[in-house]
Each structure stands twice: as structure tokens, then as C-alpha cells.
């Protein structure tokens, strides 16, 4: 079975990959199941229908001149999903999901959003802290490497203790991708990561292996093998695999290779989700 449970479309502000084209491409490459997980990042972004919600930023090389910056247009997203499910549901399984880029102070907004749609799958990600993002170094600036790593994981720990309407933690060590100081020692972070994973396991949730580590040129998996091994040792069984695709070249990438890596770490199963419930498949 070939699946990709982390897929972005034109409903994410950082993608122009049309949802229907994603489905057509997934079918053409032989994927059995995908889940749409477009971005919602309360705090740094407003909803598309809020005053000042839809703003534009300049695109980079090869990108459109103006890129809309807002959360998912929820009604249009759901309508498109239903239409594509009706058109292609006999050829591929489609999941309705979102990627919640959460901060503790935004939890109530996500609780409200979660109630509004029949989600199959929710990725809980930490993309920013204190409304400061990682990719532009706004969060890291003015902090030592120890401070921004510890602060990142403490925010994640607070989230998993307080919020429960999610399926998996997404790209759990995302901060590594944007750490210009190099890899911060795992052993120094082991205590807080252990508490996060214990909470995840006790709550019946899971973690994601995000295959974007390959395209970002990272030397380890995302999350790292150390984190995955610790999760396994703590009794964690719920693991999903997703490409974090934003364009055709990303879709379905390195999914099968990741299954082999999970086997090496002692995992025997991976998961897909339906109606927020994990479905286990042999690796």
C-alpha cells in the first residue's frame, strides 16, 4: 500500500499546486491514499474572511509575483474535497485533514475549527513561537542555541498536555531545519522530548515521519532516529509517513525508503487515518 499523509495544495499560502492536479498526479504514480493537510497558523495569519486577512507577499524566484498569505478558505476547501472525492473516490482514497500550526495561546481557535468539519486527520505542528517564525530566524534571533531549542520543545510539551484534537505531531524536530548553529545535542533535550512522547503515547496519539528531510539536505530523518527510537522504546506505535508536498516533485517522495528506515528502528506498522482513528498497516 502506497500512501502520503502530508499533502499541501493551493489552499495553503505557500503552495500553488491545484488540489485536483494533486489527485491526478497521485493516481498516476500509483498512490493508494493521500490526505490533504493544508495550513492553518493562527497568530501569524488571519482567516481569509477576516478584515485584513488576505494579504500578499512577494514571491521568490520561480514563484508567482504575489502569494496570498492567509489560513485555508475552509468552505471552499471542504467543497473541493467533496467534489474530488465524488470524482475520483473509486480510484484513490482521499482524506480530509489540516496541519494546525499551533501556539498555546491559539488553542481555543483550533478547538472551534475542529468542530466545524468531519476531519479524518490532523497534524499538530509547531511552526512559530511567540508569533515568531523559524525559517527567517525571527524566533532564534537574540537567543542562544540552547534557549531556542528548549523554548521550542517546551511549547510543544505545553500543547500536547492541553490540546487533544489531533492525530500526530508533525515534523517534530522542525527547528533543526532552520538551526544555523548546527545540530543541538539530543542528550541535552532528551528530558523534555521524553515528556512530550510520554504524553503523546498516553493520549493515544502518534508522530509523523516527514520525508522533506531529503529535499532539505538533512543528514538525519525528520524527526531524528534518536526521537523515533525513543518513541518506540516508550511504546509508541502510531506512525504516519508524509512528504509535506507543496509541488509535484515532492508528492509521494521517499515514502517507501522511509518504511525501510522504520523497520530498521524496530517498527512493524505504520498508520493511515479515517475519522480521526488510526488504521494500522504492516510495513
N, C-alpha and C positions, 0 to 999 in steps of 0.2 A: 504494500500500500504506500502510495506517494502523496504526502501532504505538505502544506505550507500554511502555518497558523499565524503568520505575521505579515500582512499584506496591506500596503497603502495605495490609495487611488487619488483622483483629482479632488476628493473631498478633504484630503489633508493639505494644509497650506504649503507643504514642501514637496508636493508631487503634482504632476500634470498627467499621470497615467490613467487614462479613462477606465472606469470600472468595467464596462463591457469588454474592452480590449483585454483587460486582465483575465477575464473569464475565458475569452477565446484563446489567449496565449497559454493559459493553464491547461486547457483541454488539449491543445496541440502538442504540449510537451508531456502529456500523459499523467498529469496530476489527478489524483482521485478526489482530493478535497483541498479547499482553501478557506481561509477565514479572513474577512475584511476587518481591519483593525485601525481605522483612521483616527487621527489625533484629536484629543481634547486636552487642552492645557489651561485650565482656569488659573487666573492670577496674572500670567503674562499675556494671555489672549482673552478677548471677549467673544461672546457668541455672535454669529453673523448678523443677527437681527437686533442687537443692542446698539444704542447710539454710539457711533464711533467704532463699532465692532469690526466692520470690514475696512481695513486699511491696506495699503500696498507698500511693498518694499522693492527695491531694485533687484533684479535677478543677476546672478553671476554669469560667468562665461558659459554660453550654450543654453542658458535658461531664458524664459520669457522676460521681457523688459520689466514688467510689473507682475509681482506674485502676490495674490491675496493672502493676508495674514489674519486668520480668524479660526475659531473652532468649527467643527463639522456643521454643515447645514442639515440638521437632524431629520426633518421631514423629507427633504429631497433624497437624502442618503437611504432612508428606510424604503422610500418609494422605488428607488433604483434597485435596491437589493431584491425587493419583492418581484419586480419586473424581470430581473435576470434569473431569479430562481424559477420563475414560471417558464422562461425561455430555454434555460439550459439545465434545469434540475435533473433531467434524465441522463445527462452526460457527465455531471460533476456535482459533488456535494458542496454547497456554499454555506458558510457560517456567518452569522451577524455578530460582529464584535466591535470593540473600540479599544484604543490604547489610552488609558487615563494617565496623563502626566501630572501626578498628584503632588500637592503640598499639604501639610497638616491643616493649615487654616482654610483650605478649599474643600474639605471633606463633605460638608453639608451640600454643596452644589452637586457633587458626584452622586450622593445618595439620591437626590431628586432626579437627576438624569437617568440613573439606573432603573428607576421605577417606570419610566415612560416608554420603554421599548422591550421587546422579548429577546433579550440578548442570549446568544449561545456561549459567549466567551469574552472575558475582559482581561486585558493585560494591565497590571498596575506597574507603572514606570515612574522613576524619579528623574525628570528632565531638568529641573531647576529647584533651587532652594532660595528662600528669601526673594523670590521673583527674579533671581539672577541665574542665567543660563551658564552651561559649562563650555559649549563649543566656542564662545567668544571670550572665554576666560573671566567673565564678569564675576562669577562666583569664586573662582580661585584667587583673583587679584586681592592683595592685601592679607592673604592667609598663608601660613606655611603649608607644606605638603601634608604634614600630619593633621593640621587643623581642617583643611578642606576635605580630606578623606574621612576623618572621624565625623565631621558635621554631616557629610553626605549619608553615611550609614546610620547615624543617629536619627536623621529624618525618616529614613526607610523603616527603622525599627518602630518609631512612633506611629507611622502609617499602618503597618501590619498589625499593631496592637489595637488600633482604633477603628480600622475600616475592614469590612469583611465581604463586600460585594465584588470580589474579583476572583479570577481563576488562577493566574500565575503572576509571579514577579518577572517583569521583562528586563532583558539585558542587565542583570543585577549589578554588575560592576562597571556600568557605563562610564563612570568617572575616569577609568583607565584610558579610555579612548582619547580623552582630552587632557591628560596629565602630562604636561611638558617636562616635568621633573623626572619622568620615568615611572617604573613600577614601584609602588609603595609596598613594603614587605607585608605579605599575607599574615605572618605570625603576629604582627602588631595589631591587625584588625580582626584576628580570629575571635576574640571575646564578643565583640558586637555582632559580627556575622553569625556566630553561633546562636546568639539570642534571636536574631532575625529568623534563621532557619528553623529553630525550635518552635517559634511562634507559627511559622508557615505550616509546618508539619502538624502541629497540634490543631490547627484550624482547618485541616483538610484541604489546604491549597497546594500549589506547586510552583515550579520555577521553569523558566524558558531557557533553551539554548538558542542564542541568536547568531545566525551564521554570517552576519555582517562583519564579524571579526576578520574574515578572509579579505573582504574588499577594503577594509581599513588597514590592512597590513599588520595586524596584531600577531604576536608570536604565540598567544595562547587562545583558548576558546573564550567565548563570552556567554555566561560567566566563566571564570578560570576553572581549570581542572581541580585546583585546590578547593574551590567553593563547591563544585559538583561532587567531589569525593566526600566532603564534609556533609553535604545534604544526604548523600547515600548512607553514610555512617549513622546519621541521625534518624534514619528510617524513611527518608523521603522517597516517594515512588512516582509522584506526578510530575512528569517532564514533558514539555512540548518543544517542538522544533519549528523555528520560523526564520525566514530570510530577511525580514524587515525591508521588503522590497518597496522601492519608490519608482522604479523604471523597469522596462522589460528585461534588461540584462541581469537584474537582481532576482527575479522571480524564480523560486524553486532552487536557487543556487546552494550547493554544498549540503543539501538535506541528507542525502544518502551517506556522504562522508561523515556527517555528524552522528548518524546512527552507529557507525563503526566505532567512533570515539566513545560513545556512551557504553557500548559493550565492553570496551577495554576498562572502563571505570567500574564495571560490575552491574550496570543496569541491564535489565532484561526486557523492559517495556517502555513505551512512550505513549503519549496520550493525544487524542483529539477531544473536542468538547461538543456537547449538544445540550442546550437549555441549561448551561452552567454546570453540567455534570461531566466528569471525566470518563472517557471511553478508552480502555487500555488495549494496546496492540503490541504484539511481540516484535522485538527489534530484529 
